[in-house]
Amino acid sequence: MPLPFIFLQKFLQKEKLAMNHSAKKEPDAPKSQADLIFEAYQRKELQFKTNVALSWIVLLVILLFLFSGQSFLGIKTIQLDGKFIQDNMLFIAKGLGETIRISLLSIAFATLLALLAALGRLSTFPPVYAISTFYVSLIRGTPLYLQIFFFFLALPQLGIILPGLWAGVIALGLNYGAYMSEIFRAGLSSVGKGQREAAMALGMTPGQTMQRVVLPQALRFAIPPTGNEFIAMTKDSALVSATGFVHEVMWRATKVGRAQFHNLEALIMAAIFYWIMTLILTSLQSRIETRLSRGDR
């Protein structure tokens, strides 16, 4: 048989097999009303996110233009020293590690204090309740800036000398612990009384009930707002630079800005670094909240 006829025969066989396969394939089932509503909701949500992203891009372009040094309709925009930014960006960025370290140590200390304070505020033993409420009232009634200087400047008169880092960590931890105690108290209170009674009926001790029943549910409730407090703490850690011995982002920015008379550029760089950290942490926070909310669906 000639070669072209062989190719034609194989082609016809392939077409026949494809037609048989498509004939055997079951037709798609019609979509339900719920599926159509869900797809419409997804399209609407995607459109909203797209519009938000475009709006962000427009706002960023406008912000960049305001610091471009160009003229627009007779209005002169702000001119930044690009060489100064290029030469000192790495120096300021090296403070990010110190900023994150202060924030991590402080949030760990604050979480422990908040949990203890929340347990104290739920206690029926008067001295424990009094200590907890006194701590919360005292810390909330004084500014964080004062508390940092108290541990750094006032304690040496009593013979207690703390490095600037630990003075800041203790002050931040005490301050945020007082505010976060309400978060943990609400989380502990959210566990129903019936679950505690059921645990007691099973023979659990109060400690076992707290460890196995109450705390896991309370922590699940408290983790998202604790993440928000951590994001706020990364910015409040800039106050520790006032001691002059903690070389985090704000300290480095003010140092190089004052030394070279370019405070505007230095502070803008510091603001950008804090903003980037906040965006990253906010994204992680959103993922955590989404993951923890799966059980509520």
C-alpha positions in Angstrom: 0.0 0.0 0.0 1.4 3.5 -0.9 2.8 5.5 2.0 0.2 8.4 1.7 -2.7 5.9 2.1 -1.1 4.4 5.2 -0.9 7.9 6.8 -4.5 8.6 5.7 -5.7 5.3 7.3 -4.0 6.0 10.6 -5.5 9.6 10.7 -9.0 8.2 10.1 -8.5 5.7 12.9 -7.4 8.4 15.3 -10.4 10.5 14.4 -12.8 7.6 14.9 -11.3 6.9 18.3 -11.7 10.6 19.3 -15.3 10.6 18.2 -16.0 7.4 20.2 -14.4 8.9 23.3 -16.4 12.1 23.1 -19.6 10.1 22.5 -19.0 8.1 25.7 -18.3 11.2 27.7 -21.2 12.2 29.9 -22.6 15.7 29.4 -21.9 18.2 32.1 -24.7 18.4 34.7 -26.5 21.8 34.9 -25.2 24.0 37.7 -27.4 24.5 40.7 -28.7 27.9 41.9 -26.2 27.8 44.9 -23.3 27.2 42.5 -24.4 30.2 40.3 -24.7 32.4 43.4 -21.3 31.4 44.6 -19.6 32.0 41.3 -21.3 35.4 41.1 -20.0 36.2 44.6 -16.5 35.1 43.6 -16.6 37.3 40.5 -17.8 40.3 42.6 -15.1 39.7 45.2 -12.4 39.4 42.5 -13.6 42.6 40.8 -13.5 44.4 44.2 -9.9 43.2 44.9 -8.8 44.3 41.4 -10.3 47.8 41.9 -8.6 48.1 45.3 -5.2 47.0 43.8 -5.6 49.5 41.0 -6.5 52.3 43.5 -3.4 51.4 45.5 -1.2 51.7 42.4 -2.6 55.1 41.6 -2.0 56.3 45.1 1.5 55.0 45.1 2.2 56.7 41.8 0.9 60.0 43.2 3.0 59.6 46.3 6.1 58.9 44.3 5.4 61.9 42.1 5.1 64.2 45.2 8.7 63.3 46.1 10.0 63.3 42.5 11.2 67.0 42.5 9.2 67.6 39.3 6.9 70.6 38.6 3.2 70.2 37.9 0.9 73.2 37.1 3.4 75.5 38.6 3.6 73.4 41.8 7.1 72.2 42.8 7.2 68.8 44.3 9.6 67.7 47.0 13.2 67.0 45.9 15.0 64.2 47.8 18.7 63.6 47.8 19.1 60.4 45.9 22.8 60.0 46.7 22.2 60.3 50.5 19.4 57.6 50.3 21.6 55.3 48.3 24.6 55.7 50.6 22.7 55.3 53.9 19.8 52.9 53.1 21.9 49.8 54.1 22.9 51.5 57.4 19.3 52.1 58.4 18.2 48.7 57.2 20.6 47.0 59.6 18.4 48.2 62.4 15.5 45.9 61.2 17.0 42.9 63.0 17.2 44.8 66.3 13.6 46.1 65.9 12.3 42.6 65.3 14.3 41.2 68.2 12.8 43.8 70.6 9.3 43.1 69.3 9.6 39.3 69.6 11.0 39.4 73.1 8.4 42.0 74.2 5.4 40.2 72.8 6.5 36.9 74.4 6.8 38.7 77.8 3.5 40.6 77.2 1.6 37.4 76.3 2.7 35.7 79.6 1.8 38.8 81.6 -1.5 39.1 79.8 -2.5 35.5 80.5 -1.5 35.8 84.2 -3.4 39.1 84.5 -6.5 37.6 82.8 -6.5 34.6 85.1 -6.1 37.0 88.1 -9.0 39.1 87.0 -11.2 36.0 86.8 -10.0 34.8 90.2 -12.4 34.8 93.2 -9.4 35.1 95.6 -9.4 38.8 96.6 -5.6 39.4 96.8 -5.0 37.8 93.4 -7.8 39.8 91.9 -6.5 43.0 93.5 -2.9 42.5 92.3 -4.1 41.9 88.7 -6.4 44.9 88.6 -3.8 47.1 90.3 -1.2 46.2 87.7 -3.5 46.9 84.8 -4.7 50.2 86.2 -1.1 51.4 87.0 0.3 50.5 83.6 -2.6 51.8 81.6 -2.5 55.1 83.6 1.1 56.0 82.7 2.6 56.5 79.2 4.9 54.0 77.6 7.5 56.6 77.0 7.7 57.3 80.8 7.8 53.6 81.5 10.8 53.1 79.2 12.8 55.9 80.9 11.7 54.7 84.4 13.4 51.3 83.8 16.4 52.9 82.1 17.0 56.0 84.2 15.2 55.7 87.5 16.2 52.1 88.5 19.9 52.9 88.6 19.2 55.1 91.7 18.2 51.9 93.4 21.3 50.0 92.2 19.5 48.2 89.3 21.2 49.0 86.0 19.4 47.6 82.9 20.8 47.8 79.4 18.7 49.9 77.0 17.5 46.8 75.2 16.1 45.1 78.3 14.7 48.3 79.7 12.7 48.7 76.5 11.7 45.0 76.4 10.4 45.1 80.0 8.6 48.4 79.5 7.0 47.2 76.2 6.1 43.9 77.8 4.5 45.4 80.8 2.6 48.0 78.8 1.2 45.6 76.2 0.6 42.9 78.8 -1.8 45.2 80.6 -3.8 46.0 77.4 -3.7 42.4 76.1 -5.0 41.1 79.4 -8.5 42.1 78.3 -8.1 40.0 75.2 -7.2 37.0 77.2 -9.9 37.6 79.8 -12.5 37.7 77.0 -11.0 34.5 75.5 -11.2 32.7 78.8 -14.7 34.0 79.4 -15.8 32.8 76.0 -15.5 29.1 77.0 -19.0 28.1 78.1 -19.6 27.1 81.7 -21.1 23.8 80.5 -17.8 22.7 79.2 -16.1 23.3 82.5 -18.9 21.4 84.3 -18.6 18.5 81.8 -14.8 18.4 82.4 -15.4 18.2 86.2 -18.0 15.5 85.6 -15.3 13.5 83.8 -13.1 13.7 86.8 -10.7 16.4 85.7 -9.0 18.6 88.2 -9.3 22.5 87.8 -5.8 22.5 86.5 -6.5 19.8 83.9 -9.7 21.6 82.9 -7.8 24.8 82.3 -5.0 23.1 80.4 -7.1 20.7 78.3 -10.4 22.5 77.8 -10.3 26.2 78.5 -6.8 27.4 77.4 -6.9 25.7 73.9 -10.1 27.4 73.0 -9.2 30.8 74.7 -5.8 30.9 72.8 -7.6 30.2 69.5 -9.8 33.3 70.3 -6.8 35.4 71.4 -4.2 34.7 68.7 -5.6 37.0 66.0 -5.8 40.1 68.3 -2.4 39.3 69.7 -1.1 39.4 66.2 -2.5 42.9 65.8 -0.8 43.9 69.1 2.5 42.5 67.7 2.2 44.7 64.6 1.6 47.7 66.7 4.5 46.8 68.9 6.9 46.8 66.0 6.2 50.5 65.6 6.2 51.4 69.3 9.6 49.7 69.6 10.9 53.0 68.0 10.5 54.6 71.4 13.3 52.5 72.7 15.7 54.5 70.6 15.2 57.3 73.1 17.6 55.5 75.4 20.4 56.1 72.9 21.8 52.6 73.3 19.5 50.5 71.1 20.5 50.7 67.5 17.3 49.9 65.8 15.7 51.5 62.7 14.6 54.8 64.3 17.9 55.3 66.2 19.9 54.8 63.0 17.7 57.1 60.9 17.9 59.9 63.4 21.6 59.5 63.8 22.5 59.7 60.2 19.9 62.3 59.4 21.2 64.7 62.1 24.8 64.1 61.2 24.4 64.9 57.5 21.4 67.3 57.8 19.1 65.1 55.8 16.4 64.3 58.3 13.7 64.3 55.7 15.3 61.5 53.6 16.4 59.5 56.7 12.9 59.6 58.3 11.3 58.7 55.0 13.5 55.7 54.7 12.7 54.6 58.2 8.9 55.1 57.5 9.2 52.9 54.4 10.9 50.1 56.4 8.3 50.2 59.1 5.6 50.3 56.4 7.0 47.2 54.7 7.3 45.3 58.0 3.6 46.2 58.7 2.5 45.0 55.3 4.3 41.7 55.7 3.0 41.1 59.2 -0.5 42.2 58.2 -0.4 39.6 55.4 0.7 36.9 57.8 -2.0 38.0 60.2 -4.7 37.7 57.6 -3.5 34.1 56.7 -3.6 33.1 60.4 -7.1 34.6 60.8 -8.3 32.7 57.7 -6.9 29.5 59.0 -8.3 29.8 62.5 -11.8 30.8 61.1 -12.2 27.6 59.3 -13.6 25.9 62.3 -16.4 28.6 62.5 -17.8 27.8 59.1 
